[in-house]
C-alpha cells in the first residue's frame, strides 16, 4: 500500500511541475456617465490567492461590449486591449473591474498603450 502511495505522490509531483504559462482575464463594465469629463486617472489593485483585481475608469464608446476585450501574455507582461468597434458612438465613462489570473507571475501590465509595473507585496 505504501508503495502505491509513493508512486501516486511521485506522479503528482512530476505532473504539477509541467505547468504551461497562461493568462485569464475577466472584465466587468459599469457605465458611470455619458461623458468622459469626470475621468479619474487613479488605479486600484487588490491581490488575492486567485489573482489580482484592478479597478479603474476608462472612456469607451457608449454600449461597449466587454467581449471585445483582448488579453494575452507576452513574456513577463500581461497585455489587455479594449479595441474600438467599427461603428462610431458617443463616448461614455465606465468603471472597469479587471480580474487577472496568470502563471507564472507577471511584472508588467499593459492596458491599451499604458504600461504599469506590478510589484508583489511582501505581506
C-alpha positions as a Markdown table, in Angstrom:
| # | Residue | x | y | z |
|---|---|---|---|---|
| 1 | Unk | 0.0 | 0.0 | 0.0 |
| 2 | Unk | 2.8 | 2.4 | 0.9 |
| 3 | Unk | 4.4 | 1.7 | -2.5 |
| 4 | Unk | 1.3 | 2.7 | -4.3 |
| 5 | Unk | 1.1 | 5.9 | -2.3 |
| 6 | Unk | 4.7 | 6.7 | -3.1 |
| 7 | Unk | 4.1 | 6.1 | -6.8 |
| 8 | Unk | 1.0 | 8.3 | -6.8 |
| 9 | Unk | 2.8 | 11.1 | -4.9 |
| 10 | Unk | 5.8 | 11.0 | -7.3 |
| 11 | Unk | 3.4 | 11.1 | -10.3 |
| 12 | Unk | 1.5 | 14.1 | -8.9 |
| 13 | Unk | 4.8 | 15.9 | -8.1 |
| 14 | Unk | 6.1 | 15.4 | -11.6 |
| 15 | Unk | 2.8 | 16.4 | -13.2 |
| 16 | Unk | 2.5 | 19.6 | -11.2 |
| 17 | Unk | 5.9 | 20.8 | -12.4 |
| 18 | Unk | 4.7 | 20.7 | -16.1 |
| 19 | Unk | 2.5 | 23.8 | -16.0 |
| 20 | Unk | 2.2 | 25.9 | -19.1 |
| 21 | Unk | 2.1 | 29.7 | -19.0 |
| 22 | Unk | -1.4 | 31.2 | -19.2 |
| 23 | Unk | -3.4 | 34.3 | -18.6 |
| 24 | Unk | -7.2 | 34.5 | -17.9 |
| 25 | Unk | -8.9 | 37.9 | -17.7 |
| 26 | Unk | -12.4 | 38.7 | -16.7 |
| 27 | Unk | -13.8 | 42.2 | -17.1 |
| 28 | Unk | -16.9 | 43.9 | -15.7 |
| 29 | Unk | -18.0 | 47.3 | -17.1 |
| 30 | Unk | -20.3 | 49.7 | -15.2 |
| 31 | Unk | -21.4 | 52.8 | -17.1 |
| 32 | Unk | -21.0 | 55.9 | -14.9 |
| 33 | Unk | -21.9 | 58.9 | -17.1 |
| 34 | Unk | -22.5 | 59.7 | -20.8 |
| 35 | Unk | -19.4 | 61.9 | -21.0 |
| 36 | Unk | -15.7 | 61.5 | -20.1 |
| 37 | Unk | -15.3 | 64.8 | -18.4 |
| 38 | Unk | -15.1 | 63.2 | -14.9 |
| 39 | Unk | -12.5 | 60.6 | -15.9 |
| 40 | Unk | -10.2 | 59.9 | -12.9 |
| 41 | Unk | -6.7 | 58.5 | -13.7 |
| 42 | Unk | -6.5 | 56.6 | -10.4 |
| 43 | Unk | -5.8 | 52.9 | -10.4 |
| 44 | Unk | -6.6 | 50.4 | -7.7 |
| 45 | Unk | -5.1 | 47.0 | -7.2 |
| 46 | Unk | -6.2 | 44.2 | -4.9 |
| 47 | Unk | -4.2 | 41.0 | -4.8 |
| 48 | Unk | -5.6 | 37.7 | -3.6 |
| 49 | Unk | -5.0 | 34.0 | -3.8 |
| 50 | Unk | -6.7 | 33.7 | -7.2 |
| 51 | Unk | -5.0 | 36.6 | -8.9 |
| 52 | Unk | -5.2 | 40.4 | -9.0 |
| 53 | Unk | -8.2 | 42.7 | -9.3 |
| 54 | Unk | -7.7 | 46.1 | -11.0 |
| 55 | Unk | -10.2 | 48.9 | -10.8 |
| 56 | Unk | -10.0 | 52.0 | -12.9 |
| 57 | Unk | -12.1 | 54.3 | -15.1 |
| 58 | Unk | -11.9 | 54.3 | -18.9 |
| 59 | Unk | -13.6 | 56.3 | -21.6 |
| 60 | Unk | -15.2 | 53.8 | -24.1 |
| 61 | Unk | -17.9 | 54.1 | -26.7 |
| 62 | Unk | -21.4 | 54.0 | -25.2 |
| 63 | Unk | -22.8 | 50.5 | -25.1 |
| 64 | Unk | -19.3 | 49.0 | -25.3 |
| 65 | Unk | -19.3 | 45.2 | -25.5 |
| 66 | Unk | -17.0 | 43.6 | -22.9 |
| 67 | Unk | -16.5 | 40.6 | -25.1 |
| 68 | Unk | -14.3 | 42.8 | -27.4 |
| 69 | Unk | -11.6 | 42.9 | -24.7 |
| 70 | Unk | -8.4 | 41.0 | -25.7 |
| 71 | Unk | -5.9 | 39.7 | -23.2 |
| 72 | Unk | -2.6 | 37.9 | -23.9 |
| 73 | Unk | 0.7 | 37.1 | -22.3 |
| 74 | Unk | 4.0 | 38.5 | -23.7 |
| 75 | Unk | 6.9 | 37.3 | -21.7 |
| 76 | Unk | 6.5 | 38.8 | -18.2 |
| 77 | Unk | 3.8 | 41.2 | -19.4 |
| 78 | Unk | 0.1 | 40.8 | -19.4 |
| 79 | Unk | -1.4 | 42.8 | -22.3 |
| 80 | Unk | -5.0 | 43.9 | -22.1 |
| 81 | Unk | -6.6 | 45.8 | -25.0 |
| 82 | Unk | -10.0 | 47.4 | -25.4 |
| 83 | Unk | -10.3 | 47.6 | -29.2 |
| 84 | Unk | -12.9 | 50.1 | -30.5 |
| 85 | Unk | -15.8 | 48.8 | -32.6 |
| 86 | Unk | -16.1 | 49.8 | -36.2 |
| 87 | Unk | -19.3 | 51.7 | -35.6 |
| 88 | Unk | -18.9 | 55.1 | -34.0 |
| 89 | Unk | -20.9 | 56.1 | -31.0 |
| 90 | Unk | -20.7 | 58.8 | -28.3 |
| 91 | Unk | -18.1 | 58.2 | -25.6 |
| 92 | Unk | -19.1 | 57.2 | -22.1 |
| 93 | Unk | -17.3 | 56.9 | -18.8 |
| 94 | Unk | -17.1 | 53.3 | -17.5 |
| 95 | Unk | -15.9 | 51.9 | -14.2 |
| 96 | Unk | -13.7 | 48.9 | -15.2 |
| 97 | Unk | -13.1 | 45.9 | -12.9 |
| 98 | Unk | -10.4 | 43.6 | -14.4 |
| 99 | Unk | -9.6 | 40.3 | -12.8 |
| 100 | Unk | -6.3 | 38.8 | -13.9 |
| 101 | Unk | -5.2 | 35.2 | -13.2 |
| 102 | Unk | -1.8 | 34.3 | -14.7 |
| 103 | Unk | 1.0 | 31.8 | -14.4 |
| 104 | Unk | 3.9 | 32.5 | -13.9 |
| 105 | Unk | 3.8 | 35.8 | -12.1 |
| 106 | Unk | 4.0 | 38.8 | -14.3 |
| 107 | Unk | 6.0 | 42.0 | -13.7 |
| 108 | Unk | 4.2 | 44.4 | -16.1 |
| 109 | Unk | 0.6 | 45.1 | -17.0 |
| 110 | Unk | -0.2 | 46.9 | -20.3 |
| 111 | Unk | -3.7 | 48.3 | -20.7 |
| 112 | Unk | -4.0 | 49.6 | -24.3 |
| 113 | Unk | -0.9 | 51.9 | -24.5 |
| 114 | Unk | -0.1 | 52.4 | -20.8 |
| 115 | Unk | 2.3 | 50.0 | -19.0 |
| 116 | Unk | 2.4 | 49.6 | -15.2 |
| 117 | Unk | 5.0 | 47.9 | -13.1 |
| 118 | Unk | 3.4 | 45.3 | -10.8 |
| 119 | Unk | 5.4 | 44.8 | -7.6 |
| 120 | Unk | 4.2 | 42.0 | -5.3 |
| 121 | Unk | 3.7 | 42.8 | -1.7 |
| 122 | Unk | 5.8 | 41.1 | 1.0 |
| 123 | Unk | 2.8 | 40.8 | 3.3 |
